[in-house]
Amino acid sequence: MSLRKVIVCSCATLAIMAAPAFARIDFDIDIGVAPPPAQVEVVPAVPPGYVWVPGYWAWEDGRHVWVPGRRIEERPGYNWVGEHWEKRGDKWHFERGYWEHKEHAEHGHDEHEHDHH
């Protein structure tokens, strides 16, 4: 096999292997069980350049599981909107956390320009 073919095959293989690392699967969670009240967390000192993300109830294996709060790197010009449950009819819908542009938050826009991370 020529060196060129080896390089082309190697690059193609690496591209195929790397694709799943960049893929993101989105799916909705709607359940008929209300989440328990939020747990009280002691918020540690957060260093400059980070924000505190409160804990939340996730849904795993047919039950609510507490996910503790954490710090994440801040994004200038954005506010973090934490993970939460919304009542929709007779179901509870899980909303993932996202970054909301401060301009949208300050003006009370209904449609958010947001970025999930």
N, C-alpha and C positions, 0 to 999 in steps of 0.2 A: 504494500500500500504506500502511496506516495506521501511525503510529508504534508503536502497541501490537504490531502484527503483526511489525514489524521487530525490536523488542526480544525478543519471544518466539522468533522464528526465530534471532536471534543467540545467545540463551541456550541454545537447544537445540543449535545447532551447536557452541558452545563445550563443552557437556557431552559431546557425542559425541567431540570431538577430545581432551578431557582424560581420558576413560575409560582409554585404553591406558596412560597414564602411571602409573595406579594399579594396573593389572593385574599379577599375578605368575604366572608359569608355573612350575609345579613338575614335574619329571620325574626319574626315577631313572636312574642310570648304573650298569650292571653289565657288566663286561668280563672277559675271560679272561686278561688280562695284568697281572701284579703291578706295582705302581709301583716305580720305582727308590728307593734309599735317599734320605732327605731330604738336601737340600743344607745345608751349614754356612753360617749367616748371622751376620754381625756385627750384634748388636742395638744400635741407636743409643740415645742417651738419650731417654727418653719423657717429655714434659712432664706435669705434673699434669693429671688429668682425662682422660688417654688410657691405653690399654693396647696392648701389642705383640701382634700377631697373627702367628704364625710362617708362613713360606711353606709351600706344599704343591704336590703334583703334580696338575694338572688333566688332563683327557682332551680333546684337540682334534684334529680331522682324523685320527683313527686312531692317535694317539700321545700319550705323556705330555709335558706342557709344564710347566716350573716357573713357579709364580706366586710372586713374591717376597713376603716378609713386609711388613707395613705397620702403621701405628698407626691405631687407631680410637678414637672417643670412648667413654669408659667409661660403663657403666650402673650406678649405685649399686644394690647388692643382687644383682648378677648376676656370674657368671663367664663368660668367653668360652670356648667349646669349639670348637677350630679344625677346619677342614676336614680330613678324613682318609679313608683307604680301609680297609674292613673285609673280611676274607675270609669269604665266605658260600658254603659248599659248594665248588664248583670255580670260582666267580666272585669277582671283586673288586667291592665295592659302594662308591660314593662317597657320603660323608655331608657335606652342607654344614655350614659353621660356624653356630653359634647361641649365643644367650645362655641360660644355665641359671641359674635362681634359686639363690642360694647356699644357702638352706635345703635344697633338694633335693639339692644336691651334698654337703653335710655329712652328711646322713642316709642317703646311698647309695640313694636311690630308683631303681628300675628305669625307671619312667616319668618322663620329664623334662617339666617345665613349661618349654618353651623357645620362643624367638622368633627366627626367622631374619631376618637383615638383610643 
